[in-house]
């Protein structure tokens, strides 16, 4: 078995996950990153996307934003907008996509917001297949 590390996924309401895992793929602004045991230390911001966890079972979470810190084989993900993908209904995802598309049609969006909302739509569309 490969080396593992500790992960904690925390939202303001509760801890969503605390366990030892083999890998975690995160959607950072720099691109998708896969974290393995003994990865270099990092702190970064997360953009809308899917977090893929390979632990006791494979789990996926959707988030709109957040931060991540990895140090000494401990990965901490903080987000107020994180939810396990299996908990999202097709109706909820469709509504989120529709709301995001409406947001993109606004004239006063700055480039960063347009980038973030576009990633959100792309990610939600892949979940809603």
N, C-alpha and C positions, 0 to 999 in steps of 0.2 A: 504494500500500500504506500502511496506517496505521502510526503510530509503534509501535515495539516497546520492550520493556524486558527486563532479565535476570531469570530465575527460577532458584532452586535449591530443590529439595525434598530434605530430608536426614532420614534415619532413623539410629538408632545404628549400624546395620550398614553403610550405604553411602549415597552420593548417588544418589537415584532419578532425578533430572532436573536438567540444567543446560543451558539454552538461552535464546534470545531468543524472546519470545512477544508476541502482540498483546493478549491479555487473560487474566485468571484470575479465576474466581468462587470465593469461599471461604465456608464456613459458620461465620461468627463468632457469638458469643453475642448480638450486636446485630442479627443477621439476615444474610442472604446479601449479600455485597458483591462487586461486580465491580471489579477493579483494572485500570486502563488506564495507559498511559504518562503520566508527569507527575502522577500521583495525589498527593494530599497525603501526607505522611509519617504512618505509623501503626504501632502495635504493639498486637496484640490476641490474645486466646485464641480457639481454635477449638473448636467443639462437634462432635458426631458429624455427619457429612454427606459430601457429594461435593464435591471440588475439580474444577472444569472448567477445563482449560487449552486455549487456542486458540493453537497455535504452528505448527510445521511440519506437525503433524497435530493433530486434536482428541483429547485424552486426558482420562480421568477417573480420579480416585483416591478411594478411601473411606478416611476416618480417623475414629477415635473421639475424639481430642483432639490438641491441639498448640498451637503459637504461630506467629504470623506477624509479620514486620517488613517494611515497605516504606519505602525511603528512597533518594533519588537514582536513581530508576528501577532499583532492585534489590529484588526480592521474595525473601525467604527464608522457607521454611516448614519448621518443625521438628516432627517427630512420631515417637513410638515405635510408633504403631499405624497407619501409613499403608501402603496397598497399592493397586496399580493394579487398577481394577475388572475388567478383562479376566482377571486372574489368580485371581479368586474363582469357585469352582465353585458351582453351585446347592446342592449338599449342604452346603458350608461356610457359605453364607449362611443356609440353613435352620437349621443348628445354632446359628449366632450369634443368630438371631431367637429360637429356642426357649430358649437360655440367658438371653437378655435378658428374655423374658417371665417366666421363672422368678424372675429377680432382682426384677422388678416386684411379684411376689406376696409378697415379704418384708414383714413388718410394720414393721421398723425402718429403712426408707429415709427419708432426709431429702428435702426438696423439690427440692434441686439435683440429687441423684442420680436421683430419679424423672424430672425434666425431661430430663436427659442420656440416660438409658436409653430414654425414650419417643422422643426424636429418633433414637436409634440404630435402634430397631425400625422407625420410619417410613422412614428412609433405606434400610435393608437390604431392606425390603419392596418399595420402588420399583426396586431393582437386580434383585431376584429375580423379576421378572414373567415 
